[in-house]
Amino acid sequence: MSAKPDRTDGVTKPFPEWIGRRSEAQDLVTERLVRGFRAIFDPHLAPVDSEAAPLGFHWCLSPAIAGMAALGPDGHPAKNLHLPPVPQPRRMWAGGSIETFDVLRTGDLVRRVSTIVDITEKQGRSGSLCFVAVDHDYLTERGLAIRERHDIVYREAAKPGSAAPSTGGDKAAAAPVARSWAIETSPTLLFRYSAITFNGHRIHYDRPYATEVEGYPGLVVHGPLQATLLFNLAAAEGGRAPRRFEYRGLSPAFSGATLAVCAGGPGAENVFWTQGPDGQRHMEARATDA
């Protein structure tokens, strides 16, 4: 039974008993997994040492694994014991941050320590929203390698005729671009990324489910797939992985449209974003060495 939520100015803090809950998982950085990751993203990866895993690879490690009978209708595990039982059924990757202290190397046994740090519920244009923030520490025998904040947003079920959910991604004014990568968001790309991250969410590979049940116009491009591309572009521009990389989703990107992965030009050297052919921004990011 959940404790009584706190309420402040229309914002609810549900499941207070979940704050501070920790869980741990371990996974191995294997040569095959690294090769598969490279096969998905090459040539859009920043250079790293020969024994190091590419940037963004950590999202392949320690996925939630459940048997077929334990999956919900969306393809996620129906009961994730490490996350609070929020009532909103639609889950999206809202954003987060990455601090890099060391690389992951082939052969590393990586321990991930996860802590729930915030849960917030409020009303949005599409109905009630629940935001869950989780901190992840990725540790190897050498010590802390990556510290990550993962922000998850849960939304109400799609209503007939409703528009695809957005977190503020209006068309941005034209900005100077120093460098860009053009990514073809084919269903095969989405399927391969779902496979390597063991992500069963059907919005990424099951078009009838994505369009008829969740109300999207097509297959949804993964949030961490976009973040991986932005993270690598930031590292390629800066000559190394940024010490801190922050990103947030603005609006969903859909399969079939060319995704531009952009690095800002003069005056916006540390700003990165993805956008569609119409100029709609889907994700924004900032890189710093502070």
Secondary structure as UniProt FT lines:
FT   STRAND          6..8
FT   TURN            9..10
FT   STRAND          11..13
FT   HELIX           16..18
FT   TURN            19..20
FT   STRAND          22..28
FT   HELIX           31..41
FT   TURN            42..43
FT   TURN            50..51
FT   TURN            55..56
FT   HELIX           57..60
FT   HELIX           68..70
FT   TURN            73..74
FT   TURN            81..82
FT   STRAND          90..100
FT   TURN            106..107
FT   STRAND          109..124
FT   TURN            125..126
FT   STRAND          127..140
FT   TURN            141..142
FT   STRAND          143..155
FT   TURN            160..161
FT   STRAND          177..184
FT   HELIX           187..196
FT   TURN            197..198
FT   HELIX           202..204
FT   HELIX           207..208
FT   HELIX           209..213
FT   HELIX           223..238
FT   STRAND          244..249
FT   TURN            255..256
FT   STRAND          258..264
FT   TURN            266..267
FT   TURN            269..270
FT   STRAND          271..275
FT   TURN            277..278
FT   STRAND          280..288
//
